Amino acid sequence: MNIFEQYTQRQGAMNLKDILNFSPLTRVQQKHLTRVYAALLSNIILAALGVYIQQRFLPFVSPILLVGLQLFSLWTLGSSSTDAVYSGKVCTPWRAGWYGVFGLTSGMLLGDYLLFLHLINPSILPTAFLVSVGIFASLSAAAVVSKDRKFIYLGSLLGTGLTCLASISFISMFWRTKIGDDILLWGGLAMYIGYVLFDTQVALEMCRRGSSDFLMQAIQFYIDLLGIFTRIAQILAEKDERRKRRNNDDTE
């Protein structure tokens, strides 16, 4: 199954019958979610390790190489998803290895940005991480305990929002404005918050249909969490910069 088919299957969970499904979580779904969250935690740890490796040993590694490895790992996992599910071997050494490559390269790509935020204010990163994890855990729990599938309704709305943000981002490449930056920041945060709800219920629905590829679903969750984290960190950094400017003005 390639990446496009993964996206199509993700969107395919949106139908009236599934939305009106009031059944509680089955034992299989509970076990599946446990695996997804465990894989998500391992990805976070691998990303942290990737940051350390990039800063300590490979400060000048090519971002193009890292992006290429990351995209290839996604393609490898996505293209082998169907066979892995049918054979019941979702977490083979081959797939687990490429899952690890995705986590490591993700952290290595973030290394310089996280160092920049640390230099602005060392408290930004731990604060942003704790806030992001709190938001993610709360929303994911809300989607899990919800008896219906109402959050799957968000799919089309989130897709429209993503298209709008992509258009604004493209325009900002040639004509950058403060309001455009604010829309991308706050709109992006709202979009990723919505995707936490959406992806959680889609993961449950895909599990009910027999799709047990928790590695790909953990990557979707990781992208949601990362999107929230980077925007919370940017908001805190901008707040700190404004505070410093006010202090300088008061001193003068």
NULODO-400037 format. One line per 10 residues: number of its first residue (from 1); their letters; for each residue x, z, y of N, C-alpha, C, O. Coordinates in Angstrom, 1 decimal. Layout:
// residues N
NUM) a) X Z Y X Z Y X Z Y X Z Y  ...
//
This chain:
// residues 252
1) mnifeqytqr) 0.9 0.0 -1.2 0.0 0.0 0.0 0.9 0.0 1.2 1.7 0.9 1.4  0.7 -1.0 2.1 1.6 -1.1 3.3 0.9 -0.2 4.4 -0.1 0.4 4.2  1.6 -0.2 5.6 1.2 0.7 6.7 -0.2 0.3 7.2 -1.0 1.1 7.5  -0.4 -1.1 7.3 -1.7 -1.5 7.7 -2.8 -1.1 6.8 -3.9 -0.6 7.3  -2.6 -1.1 5.5 -3.6 -0.7 4.6 -3.8 0.8 4.6 -5.0 1.3 4.5  -2.7 1.6 4.9 -2.9 3.0 5.1 -3.8 3.3 6.3 -4.7 4.1 6.3  -3.6 2.5 7.4 -4.4 2.7 8.6 -5.9 2.3 8.3 -6.8 3.0 8.8  -6.1 1.2 7.6 -7.4 0.8 7.2 -8.1 1.8 6.4 -9.3 2.1 6.6  -7.4 2.4 5.4 -8.0 3.4 4.6 -8.4 4.6 5.4 -9.4 5.3 5.1  -7.5 4.9 6.4 -7.8 6.1 7.2 -9.0 5.9 8.0 -9.9 6.8 8.1
11) qgamnlkdil) -9.2 4.7 8.6 -10.4 4.4 9.3 -11.6 4.2 8.4 -12.8 4.4 8.9  -11.4 3.8 7.2 -12.5 3.6 6.2 -13.3 4.8 5.9 -14.3 4.8 5.3  -12.7 6.0 6.2 -13.5 7.3 5.9 -14.6 7.5 6.8 -15.4 8.4 6.6  -14.8 6.6 7.9 -15.9 6.8 8.8 -17.1 6.1 8.4 -17.3 4.9 8.7  -18.0 6.8 7.7 -19.3 6.3 7.4 -20.3 7.4 7.4 -20.0 8.6 7.2  -21.6 7.1 7.5 -22.6 8.1 7.7 -22.7 9.0 6.5 -23.0 10.2 6.7  -22.6 8.4 5.3 -22.7 9.3 4.1 -21.7 10.4 4.1 -22.0 11.5 3.7  -20.4 10.1 4.5 -19.4 11.1 4.4 -19.5 12.1 5.6 -19.2 13.2 5.4  -20.0 11.6 6.7 -20.2 12.5 7.9 -21.2 13.5 7.6 -21.1 14.7 8.1  -22.3 13.1 6.9 -23.3 14.1 6.6 -23.1 14.8 5.3 -24.0 15.5 4.7
21) nfspltrvqq) -21.9 14.8 4.8 -21.6 15.6 3.6 -21.3 17.0 3.9 -20.3 17.3 4.6  -22.2 17.9 3.5 -22.1 19.3 3.8 -21.5 20.2 2.7 -21.5 21.4 2.7  -20.9 19.5 1.7 -20.3 20.3 0.6 -19.1 21.0 1.0 -18.3 20.5 1.8  -18.9 22.2 0.4 -17.7 23.0 0.8 -16.5 22.4 0.1 -16.6 21.5 -0.7  -15.3 23.0 0.4 -14.1 22.5 -0.2 -14.1 22.7 -1.7 -14.4 23.8 -2.1  -13.6 21.7 -2.4 -13.5 21.9 -3.8 -12.1 22.5 -4.1 -11.2 22.6 -3.2  -11.9 22.9 -5.3 -10.6 23.4 -5.7 -9.5 22.4 -5.6 -8.4 22.7 -5.2  -9.8 21.1 -5.9 -8.9 20.0 -5.7 -8.5 19.8 -4.3 -7.3 19.6 -4.0  -9.5 19.9 -3.4 -9.2 19.7 -2.0 -8.4 20.9 -1.4 -7.5 20.7 -0.6  -8.6 22.1 -1.9 -7.8 23.2 -1.5 -6.4 23.1 -1.9 -5.5 23.3 -1.1
31) khltrvyaal) -6.2 22.6 -3.1 -4.8 22.4 -3.7 -4.1 21.3 -2.9 -3.0 21.4 -2.6  -4.9 20.2 -2.6 -4.3 19.1 -1.9 -3.9 19.5 -0.5 -2.8 19.2 0.0  -4.7 20.3 0.2 -4.4 20.7 1.6 -3.1 21.6 1.6 -2.3 21.6 2.4  -3.0 22.5 0.5 -1.9 23.3 0.4 -0.6 22.5 0.3 0.4 22.8 0.9  -0.7 21.4 -0.5 0.5 20.5 -0.6 0.8 19.8 0.7 1.9 19.6 1.1  -0.3 19.4 1.4 0.0 18.7 2.7 0.6 19.6 3.7 1.6 19.2 4.3  0.2 20.8 3.8 0.8 21.8 4.8 2.2 22.2 4.3 3.0 22.4 5.2  2.4 22.3 3.0 3.8 22.6 2.6 4.7 21.4 2.9 5.9 21.7 3.3  4.3 20.2 2.7 5.1 19.0 3.1 5.3 19.0 4.6 6.4 18.6 5.0  4.3 19.4 5.4 4.4 19.4 6.8 5.5 20.4 7.2 6.3 20.1 8.1
41) lsniilaalg) 5.4 21.6 6.6 6.4 22.6 6.9 7.9 22.1 6.6 8.8 22.4 7.3  8.0 21.5 5.4 9.3 20.9 5.1 9.8 19.9 6.1 11.0 19.8 6.3  8.9 19.1 6.6 9.2 18.1 7.6 9.7 18.7 8.9 10.6 18.2 9.5  9.1 19.8 9.3 9.5 20.5 10.5 10.9 21.1 10.3 11.7 21.0 11.2  11.1 21.7 9.1 12.5 22.2 8.8 13.5 21.1 8.8 14.6 21.3 9.4  13.2 20.0 8.2 14.1 18.8 8.2 14.4 18.3 9.6 15.5 17.9 9.9  13.3 18.3 10.4 13.5 17.8 11.8 14.5 18.7 12.6 15.3 18.3 13.3  14.3 20.0 12.4 15.2 21.0 13.0 16.6 20.8 12.5 17.6 20.9 13.3  16.8 20.6 11.2 18.1 20.3 10.7 18.7 19.0 11.3 19.9 18.9 11.6  17.8 18.0 11.5 18.2 16.7 12.1 18.7 16.9 13.5 19.7 16.3 14.0
51) vyiqqrflpf) 18.0 17.8 14.3 18.5 18.1 15.7 19.9 18.7 15.6 20.8 18.4 16.4  20.1 19.7 14.7 21.4 20.3 14.6 22.5 19.4 14.2 23.6 19.4 14.8  22.2 18.5 13.2 23.2 17.5 12.8 23.6 16.6 14.0 24.7 16.3 14.2  22.6 16.1 14.7 22.8 15.2 15.8 23.6 15.8 16.9 24.5 15.2 17.4  23.3 17.0 17.3 24.0 17.7 18.3 25.4 18.2 17.9 26.3 18.2 18.7  25.6 18.6 16.7 26.8 19.2 16.2 27.8 18.1 15.7 29.0 18.3 15.9  27.3 17.1 15.0 28.2 16.2 14.3 28.1 14.8 14.7 29.1 14.0 14.7  26.9 14.3 15.1 26.7 12.9 15.4 26.0 12.7 16.8 24.9 12.2 16.9  26.7 13.2 17.9 26.1 13.1 19.2 25.9 11.7 19.7 25.1 11.4 20.6  26.7 10.7 19.2 26.6 9.4 19.7 26.0 8.4 18.7 26.3 7.2 18.8
61) vspillvglq) 25.3 8.9 17.7 24.7 8.0 16.7 23.7 7.1 17.4 23.0 7.5 18.4  23.6 5.9 17.0 22.7 4.9 17.6 21.3 5.2 17.4 20.8 5.3 16.2  20.5 5.2 18.5 19.0 5.4 18.3 18.4 4.3 17.6 17.4 4.5 16.9  18.9 3.1 17.7 18.4 1.9 17.1 18.5 2.1 15.5 17.6 1.8 14.8  19.6 2.6 15.1 19.8 2.8 13.7 18.8 3.9 13.2 18.3 3.7 12.1  18.6 4.9 14.0 17.7 6.0 13.6 16.3 5.5 13.5 15.5 5.8 12.5  15.9 4.7 14.5 14.5 4.2 14.5 14.3 3.2 13.3 13.3 3.2 12.6  15.4 2.4 13.0 15.3 1.5 11.9 15.1 2.3 10.6 14.3 1.9 9.7  15.9 3.4 10.4 15.8 4.2 9.2 14.4 4.8 9.1 13.8 4.9 8.0  13.9 5.3 10.2 12.6 5.9 10.2 11.5 4.9 9.9 10.6 5.3 9.1
71) lfslwtlgss) 11.5 3.7 10.5 10.5 2.7 10.1 10.6 2.3 8.7 9.6 2.1 8.0  11.8 2.2 8.2 12.0 1.8 6.8 11.5 2.8 5.8 10.9 2.5 4.8  11.7 4.1 6.2 11.2 5.2 5.4 9.6 5.2 5.3 9.0 5.4 4.3  9.0 4.9 6.5 7.6 4.8 6.6 7.1 3.7 5.7 6.1 3.8 5.0  7.7 2.5 5.8 7.3 1.4 5.0 7.5 1.6 3.5 6.6 1.3 2.7  8.6 2.3 3.1 8.8 2.6 1.7 7.7 3.5 1.2 7.2 3.3 0.1  7.4 4.6 2.0 6.4 5.5 1.5 5.0 4.9 1.5 4.2 5.1 0.6  4.7 4.1 2.5 3.4 3.4 2.6 3.2 2.4 1.5 2.1 2.3 1.0  4.2 1.6 1.3 4.1 0.5 0.3 4.0 1.0 -1.1 3.5 0.3 -2.0  4.5 2.2 -1.4 4.4 2.8 -2.7 3.3 3.8 -2.9 3.2 4.4 -4.0
81) stdavysgkv) 2.4 3.9 -1.9 1.4 4.9 -1.9 0.4 4.7 -3.1 0.1 5.6 -3.8  -0.1 3.5 -3.2 -1.1 3.2 -4.2 -0.6 3.5 -5.6 -1.3 4.1 -6.4  0.6 2.9 -5.9 1.1 3.1 -7.2 1.4 4.6 -7.5 1.2 5.1 -8.6  1.8 5.3 -6.5 2.1 6.8 -6.6 0.8 7.5 -7.0 0.8 8.4 -7.8  -0.3 7.2 -6.3 -1.5 7.9 -6.5 -2.1 7.6 -7.9 -2.5 8.5 -8.6  -2.1 6.3 -8.3 -2.6 5.9 -9.6 -1.8 6.5 -10.8 -2.3 6.8 -11.8  -0.5 6.6 -10.6 0.4 7.1 -11.6 0.4 8.6 -11.6 0.9 9.2 -12.6  0.0 9.2 -10.5 0.0 10.7 -10.4 1.4 11.2 -10.1 1.7 12.4 -10.2  2.3 10.3 -9.7 3.7 10.7 -9.3 3.9 10.5 -7.8 4.6 9.6 -7.4  3.2 11.3 -7.0 3.3 11.2 -5.6 4.7 11.6 -5.0 5.2 11.0 -4.1
91) ctpwragwyg) 5.2 12.6 -5.6 6.5 13.2 -5.0 7.6 13.0 -6.0 8.2 13.9 -6.5  7.9 11.7 -6.3 9.1 11.4 -7.1 10.3 11.6 -6.3 10.3 11.7 -5.0  11.5 11.7 -6.9 12.8 11.9 -6.1 13.0 10.8 -5.1 13.5 11.0 -4.0  12.6 9.5 -5.5 12.7 8.4 -4.5 11.9 8.6 -3.3 12.4 8.4 -2.2  10.6 8.9 -3.5 9.7 9.1 -2.3 10.1 10.3 -1.5 10.0 10.3 -0.3  10.4 11.4 -2.2 10.8 12.6 -1.6 12.1 12.4 -0.7 12.2 13.0 0.4  13.0 11.6 -1.2 14.2 11.3 -0.5 13.9 10.6 0.8 14.5 10.9 1.9  13.0 9.6 0.8 12.7 8.8 2.0 11.8 9.7 2.9 11.9 9.5 4.1  11.1 10.6 2.4 10.3 11.5 3.2 11.3 12.4 4.0 11.1 12.7 5.1  12.4 12.8 3.3 13.4 13.6 3.9 14.1 12.8 5.0 14.5 13.3 6.1
101) vfgltsgmll) 14.4 11.5 4.8 15.0 10.6 5.8 14.1 10.6 7.0 14.6 10.6 8.1  12.8 10.5 6.8 11.9 10.4 8.0 12.1 11.7 8.8 12.2 11.6 10.0  12.1 12.9 8.2 12.2 14.1 8.9 13.5 14.3 9.6 13.5 14.7 10.8  14.6 14.0 8.9 15.9 14.1 9.5 16.1 13.2 10.7 16.5 13.6 11.8  15.7 11.9 10.6 15.8 11.0 11.7 14.9 11.3 12.9 15.3 11.1 14.0  13.8 11.9 12.6 12.9 12.3 13.6 13.5 13.4 14.5 13.5 13.3 15.7  14.2 14.4 13.8 14.9 15.4 14.6 16.1 14.9 15.3 16.3 15.3 16.4  16.8 14.0 14.7 18.0 13.4 15.4 17.6 12.6 16.6 18.3 12.6 17.6  16.5 11.9 16.6 16.0 11.2 17.8 15.6 12.2 18.9 15.6 11.8 20.1  15.1 13.4 18.5 14.7 14.3 19.5 15.8 15.2 20.1 15.6 15.9 21.1
111) gdyllflhli) 17.0 15.1 19.5 18.1 16.0 19.8 18.4 16.1 21.3 18.4 17.2 21.9  18.7 15.0 21.9 19.1 15.0 23.3 18.0 15.4 24.3 18.2 16.1 25.2  16.7 15.1 23.9 15.6 15.5 24.8 15.4 17.0 24.7 15.2 17.6 25.7  15.6 17.6 23.5 15.4 19.0 23.4 16.5 19.7 24.1 16.3 20.8 24.6  17.7 19.2 24.0 18.9 19.8 24.8 18.6 19.8 26.3 18.9 20.7 27.0  18.0 18.7 26.8 17.7 18.6 28.2 16.7 19.6 28.6 16.8 20.3 29.6  15.6 19.8 27.7 14.6 20.9 28.0 15.3 22.3 28.0 14.9 23.1 28.8  16.2 22.5 27.0 16.9 23.8 26.9 17.7 24.1 28.2 17.7 25.2 28.6  18.3 23.1 28.7 19.1 23.3 30.0 18.2 23.6 31.2 18.7 24.3 32.1  17.0 23.0 31.2 16.1 23.4 32.3 15.7 24.8 32.2 15.8 25.5 33.2
121) npsilptafl) 15.3 25.3 31.0 14.9 26.7 30.8 14.9 26.9 29.3 14.1 26.3 28.6  15.7 27.9 28.9 15.8 28.1 27.4 14.5 28.6 26.8 14.3 28.5 25.6  13.5 29.1 27.6 12.3 29.6 27.1 11.3 28.5 26.8 10.2 28.7 26.2  11.5 27.3 27.3 10.5 26.2 27.2 10.3 25.8 25.7 9.2 25.7 25.3  11.4 25.6 24.9 11.2 25.2 23.5 10.5 26.1 22.6 9.5 25.7 22.0  10.9 27.4 22.6 10.1 28.3 21.7 8.7 28.5 22.2 7.8 28.6 21.4  8.5 28.5 23.5 7.1 28.7 24.0 6.2 27.4 23.6 5.1 27.6 23.1  6.8 26.3 23.8 6.1 25.0 23.5 5.8 25.0 22.0 4.7 24.5 21.6  6.8 25.4 21.2 6.6 25.3 19.7 5.5 26.3 19.3 4.6 25.9 18.5  5.5 27.5 19.8 4.5 28.5 19.4 3.1 28.1 19.8 2.1 28.2 19.1
131) vsvgifasls) 3.0 27.6 21.1 1.7 27.1 21.6 1.2 25.9 20.7 0.0 25.9 20.4  2.1 25.0 20.4 1.7 23.8 19.7 1.2 24.2 18.3 0.2 23.7 17.8  2.0 25.1 17.6 1.6 25.5 16.3 0.3 26.2 16.3 -0.6 26.0 15.4  0.1 27.0 17.3 -1.2 27.7 17.5 -2.4 26.8 17.7 -3.4 27.0 17.1  -2.2 25.8 18.5 -3.2 24.8 18.7 -3.5 24.0 17.5 -4.7 23.8 17.1  -2.5 23.6 16.8 -2.6 22.8 15.6 -3.3 23.6 14.5 -4.3 23.1 13.8  -2.9 24.8 14.3 -3.5 25.6 13.2 -4.9 25.9 13.5 -5.8 25.9 12.6  -5.3 26.2 14.7 -6.6 26.6 15.1 -7.6 25.4 14.9 -8.6 25.5 14.3  -7.1 24.2 15.4 -8.0 23.0 15.3 -8.1 22.5 13.8 -9.1 22.1 13.4  -7.0 22.6 13.1 -7.0 22.2 11.7 -7.9 23.1 10.9 -8.7 22.7 10.0
141) aaavvskdrk) -7.9 24.4 11.2 -8.7 25.4 10.5 -10.2 25.1 10.8 -11.1 25.2 10.0  -10.4 24.8 12.1 -11.8 24.4 12.5 -12.4 23.2 11.8 -13.5 23.2 11.4  -11.5 22.2 11.6 -11.9 21.0 10.9 -12.1 21.3 9.4 -13.0 20.7 8.8  -11.3 22.2 8.8 -11.5 22.6 7.4 -12.8 23.3 7.1 -13.5 23.0 6.2  -13.1 24.3 8.0 -14.2 25.2 7.7 -15.5 24.5 8.1 -16.6 25.0 7.8  -15.4 23.4 8.9 -16.7 22.7 9.3 -17.3 22.1 8.1 -16.7 21.4 7.3  -18.6 22.5 7.9 -19.3 22.0 6.7 -19.7 20.6 6.7 -19.8 19.9 5.6  -19.8 20.0 7.9 -20.1 18.6 7.9 -18.9 17.8 8.3 -17.8 18.4 8.3  -19.0 16.5 8.5 -17.8 15.7 8.8 -17.9 15.1 10.2 -17.6 14.0 10.5  -18.4 16.0 11.2 -18.7 15.5 12.5 -17.4 15.0 13.2 -17.5 14.2 14.1
151) fiylgsllgt) -16.2 15.6 12.9 -15.0 15.2 13.6 -14.6 13.8 13.2 -13.7 13.2 13.9  -15.1 13.2 12.2 -14.8 11.9 11.8 -15.3 10.9 12.9 -14.9 9.8 13.0  -16.4 11.4 13.6 -16.9 10.6 14.7 -15.9 10.3 15.7 -16.0 9.3 16.5  -14.8 11.1 15.8 -13.8 11.0 16.9 -13.0 9.7 16.6 -12.3 9.3 17.6  -13.0 9.1 15.5 -12.1 8.0 15.1 -12.2 6.9 16.1 -11.1 6.4 16.7  -13.4 6.3 16.4 -13.5 5.2 17.3 -13.1 5.6 18.7 -12.5 4.8 19.5  -13.5 6.8 19.1 -13.2 7.3 20.5 -11.7 7.5 20.7 -11.1 7.1 21.7  -11.0 8.0 19.7 -9.6 8.2 19.7 -8.9 6.8 19.7 -7.8 6.6 20.4  -9.4 5.9 19.0 -8.8 4.5 19.0 -8.9 3.9 20.3 -7.9 3.2 20.8  -10.0 4.0 21.0 -10.2 3.5 22.3 -9.3 4.2 23.3 -8.7 3.5 24.2
161) gltclasisf) -9.2 5.5 23.2 -8.3 6.3 24.1 -6.8 5.8 23.9 -6.1 5.7 24.9  -6.4 5.6 22.7 -5.1 5.2 22.4 -4.8 3.8 23.0 -3.7 3.6 23.5  -5.8 2.9 22.9 -5.6 1.6 23.6 -5.4 1.7 25.1 -4.6 1.1 25.7  -6.3 2.6 25.7 -6.2 2.8 27.1 -4.8 3.4 27.5 -4.2 2.9 28.5  -4.4 4.3 26.8 -3.1 5.0 27.1 -1.9 4.0 26.9 -1.0 4.0 27.7  -2.0 3.1 25.9 -1.0 2.1 25.7 -1.0 1.1 26.9 0.1 0.7 27.3  -2.1 0.8 27.4 -2.2 -0.1 28.5 -1.6 0.5 29.8 -0.9 -0.2 30.5  -1.9 1.7 30.0 -1.4 2.4 31.2 0.1 2.6 31.0 0.8 2.4 32.0  0.6 2.9 29.8 2.0 3.0 29.6 2.7 1.6 29.9 3.8 1.6 30.5  2.1 0.5 29.5 2.7 -0.8 29.7 2.8 -1.1 31.2 3.8 -1.6 31.7
171) ismfwrtkig) 1.7 -0.8 31.9 1.6 -1.0 33.4 2.7 -0.1 34.1 3.3 -0.6 35.1  2.9 1.1 33.6 3.8 2.0 34.2 5.2 1.5 34.1 6.1 2.0 34.9  5.5 0.6 33.2 6.9 0.1 33.1 7.2 -0.8 34.3 8.4 -0.9 34.6  6.2 -1.3 35.0 6.4 -2.2 36.1 6.0 -1.5 37.5 6.5 -1.8 38.5  5.0 -0.6 37.4 4.4 0.0 38.6 4.1 1.4 38.2 3.0 1.8 37.8  5.1 2.3 38.4 4.9 3.7 38.0 4.3 4.5 39.2 4.7 4.4 40.3  3.3 5.3 38.8 2.6 6.1 39.8 2.5 7.5 39.3 2.5 7.8 38.0  2.3 8.5 40.2 2.1 9.9 39.7 0.8 10.1 38.9 0.8 10.8 37.9  -0.3 9.4 39.3 -1.5 9.6 38.6 -1.4 8.9 37.2 -2.0 9.4 36.3  -0.6 7.8 37.1 -0.4 7.2 35.8 0.3 8.1 34.9 0.0 8.2 33.7
181) ddillwggla) 1.4 8.8 35.4 2.1 9.7 34.6 1.2 10.9 34.1 1.3 11.4 33.0  0.4 11.4 35.0 -0.5 12.5 34.7 -1.5 12.1 33.6 -1.8 12.9 32.7  -2.0 10.9 33.7 -3.0 10.4 32.7 -2.3 10.3 31.3 -2.9 10.7 30.3  -1.1 9.8 31.3 -0.4 9.7 30.1 -0.1 11.0 29.5 -0.1 11.2 28.2  0.3 12.0 30.3 0.6 13.3 29.8 -0.6 14.1 29.3 -0.6 14.5 28.2  -1.6 14.2 30.2 -2.8 15.0 29.8 -3.7 14.3 28.8 -4.3 14.8 27.9  -3.8 12.9 29.1 -4.6 12.1 28.2 -4.0 12.1 26.8 -4.7 12.1 25.8  -2.6 12.0 26.7 -2.0 12.0 25.4 -2.1 13.3 24.7 -2.3 13.3 23.5  -2.1 14.4 25.4 -2.3 15.7 24.8 -3.7 15.8 24.2 -3.9 16.3 23.1  -4.7 15.4 25.0 -6.1 15.4 24.5 -6.2 14.6 23.3 -7.0 14.9 22.4
191) myigyvlfdt) -5.6 13.4 23.3 -5.7 12.5 22.2 -5.1 13.1 20.9 -5.8 13.0 19.8  -4.0 13.7 21.0 -3.3 14.2 19.8 -4.1 15.5 19.3 -4.2 15.7 18.1  -4.7 16.2 20.2 -5.5 17.3 19.8 -6.7 16.8 19.0 -7.1 17.4 18.0  -7.3 15.7 19.5 -8.4 15.1 18.8 -8.0 14.6 17.4 -8.8 14.7 16.4  -6.8 14.1 17.3 -6.3 13.5 16.0 -6.1 14.6 15.0 -6.2 14.4 13.8  -5.8 15.8 15.5 -5.7 16.9 14.5 -7.0 17.2 13.8 -7.0 17.3 12.5  -8.1 17.2 14.5 -9.4 17.4 13.9 -9.7 16.2 13.0 -10.2 16.4 11.9  -9.5 15.0 13.5 -9.9 13.8 12.8 -9.0 13.6 11.5 -9.6 13.4 10.5  -7.7 13.8 11.6 -6.9 13.6 10.5 -7.1 14.7 9.4 -7.0 14.4 8.2  -7.5 15.9 9.8 -7.7 16.9 8.8 -9.0 16.5 8.0 -8.9 16.6 6.7
201) qvalemcrrg) -10.0 16.1 8.6 -11.2 15.7 7.8 -11.0 14.4 7.1 -11.6 14.3 6.0  -10.3 13.5 7.6 -10.0 12.3 6.9 -9.1 12.6 5.6 -9.4 12.0 4.6  -8.2 13.5 5.7 -7.4 13.9 4.6 -8.3 14.5 3.5 -8.1 14.2 2.3  -9.3 15.3 3.9 -10.2 15.9 2.9 -11.0 14.8 2.3 -11.2 14.9 1.0  -11.5 13.9 3.1 -12.3 12.8 2.5 -11.5 11.9 1.6 -12.0 11.5 0.6  -10.3 11.6 2.0 -9.5 10.7 1.1 -9.1 11.4 -0.2 -9.0 10.8 -1.2  -8.9 12.8 -0.1 -8.7 13.5 -1.4 -9.9 13.4 -2.3 -9.8 13.3 -3.5  -11.1 13.6 -1.7 -12.4 13.5 -2.5 -12.5 12.1 -3.1 -13.0 12.0 -4.2  -12.0 11.1 -2.5 -12.0 9.7 -3.1 -10.9 9.5 -4.1 -10.9 8.5 -4.8  -10.0 10.4 -4.2 -8.9 10.3 -5.2 -7.6 9.9 -4.6 -6.6 9.7 -5.4
211) ssdflmqaiq) -7.4 9.8 -3.3 -6.2 9.5 -2.7 -5.4 10.8 -2.5 -5.7 11.6 -1.5  -4.4 11.1 -3.3 -3.7 12.4 -3.2 -2.3 12.2 -2.7 -1.4 13.1 -3.0  -2.0 11.2 -1.9 -0.7 11.0 -1.3 -0.5 12.0 -0.1 -0.6 11.6 1.0  -0.1 13.2 -0.5 0.0 14.2 0.5 1.3 14.0 1.4 1.3 14.6 2.5  2.2 13.2 1.0 3.4 12.9 1.8 3.0 12.1 3.0 3.4 12.4 4.2  2.2 11.0 2.8 1.8 10.2 4.0 0.9 11.0 4.9 1.0 10.9 6.1  0.0 11.8 4.3 -0.9 12.6 5.2 -0.1 13.7 5.9 -0.5 14.0 7.1  0.9 14.2 5.3 1.7 15.2 6.1 2.5 14.6 7.2 2.7 15.2 8.3  2.9 13.3 7.1 3.5 12.6 8.2 2.5 12.4 9.3 2.9 12.5 10.5  1.3 12.1 9.0 0.3 11.9 10.0 0.1 13.3 10.8 0.0 13.3 12.0
221) fyidllgift) 0.0 14.4 10.0 -0.1 15.7 10.7 1.2 16.0 11.5 1.0 16.5 12.6  2.3 15.6 11.0 3.6 15.9 11.8 3.6 15.1 13.1 4.0 15.6 14.1  3.1 13.9 13.1 3.1 13.1 14.3 2.1 13.7 15.3 2.4 13.7 16.5  1.0 14.2 14.8 0.0 14.9 15.7 0.7 16.1 16.3 0.6 16.3 17.5  1.3 16.9 15.5 2.0 18.2 16.0 3.1 17.8 16.9 3.2 18.5 18.0  3.9 16.8 16.6 5.0 16.4 17.5 4.4 15.9 18.9 5.0 16.2 19.9  3.3 15.2 18.8 2.7 14.7 20.1 2.3 15.8 21.0 2.4 15.8 22.2  1.7 16.9 20.3 1.3 18.1 21.1 2.5 18.8 21.6 2.5 19.2 22.8  3.5 19.0 20.8 4.7 19.8 21.2 5.4 19.1 22.4 5.7 19.8 23.3  5.7 17.8 22.3 6.4 17.2 23.4 5.7 17.2 24.7 6.3 17.4 25.8
231) riaqilaekd) 4.4 17.1 24.7 3.6 17.2 25.9 3.5 18.6 26.5 3.5 18.8 27.7  3.3 19.6 25.6 3.3 21.0 26.1 4.7 21.3 26.7 4.8 21.9 27.7  5.8 20.8 26.0 7.1 21.1 26.6 7.3 20.4 27.9 7.9 21.0 28.8  6.8 19.2 28.1 6.9 18.5 29.4 6.1 19.2 30.4 6.6 19.3 31.6  4.9 19.7 30.1 4.1 20.4 31.1 4.9 21.7 31.5 4.9 22.0 32.7  5.5 22.4 30.6 6.2 23.6 30.9 7.4 23.3 31.8 7.8 24.0 32.7  8.1 22.2 31.4 9.3 21.8 32.2 8.9 21.4 33.7 9.6 21.8 34.6  7.8 20.7 33.8 7.4 20.3 35.2 7.0 21.6 35.9 7.2 21.7 37.1  6.3 22.5 35.3 5.9 23.8 35.9 7.1 24.5 36.4 7.1 25.1 37.5  8.2 24.6 35.6 9.4 25.3 35.9 10.1 24.6 37.1 10.6 25.3 38.0
241) errkrrnndd) 10.1 23.3 37.1 10.7 22.6 38.2 10.0 22.8 39.5 10.6 23.0 40.6  8.7 22.9 39.5 7.9 23.2 40.7 8.2 24.6 41.2 8.3 24.9 42.4  8.3 25.5 40.2 8.6 26.9 40.6 10.0 27.0 41.3 10.2 27.7 42.3  11.0 26.3 40.8 12.3 26.3 41.4 12.3 25.7 42.8 13.0 26.2 43.7  11.5 24.6 43.0 11.4 24.0 44.3 10.8 24.9 45.3 11.2 25.0 46.4  9.7 25.7 44.9 9.1 26.6 45.8 10.1 27.7 46.1 10.1 28.2 47.3  10.9 28.2 45.2 11.8 29.3 45.5 12.9 28.8 46.4 13.3 29.5 47.3  13.3 27.5 46.3 14.3 27.0 47.2 13.7 26.8 48.6 14.4 27.1 49.6  12.5 26.4 48.7 11.8 26.3 50.0 11.7 27.6 50.7 11.9 27.7 51.9  11.4 28.6 49.9 11.2 30.0 50.5 12.6 30.5 50.9 12.6 31.2 51.9
251) te) 13.6 30.2 50.2 15.0 30.6 50.6 15.4 30.0 51.9 16.1 30.6 52.7  15.1 28.7 52.0 15.5 28.0 53.3 14.7 28.5 54.4 14.8 28.0 55.6
//
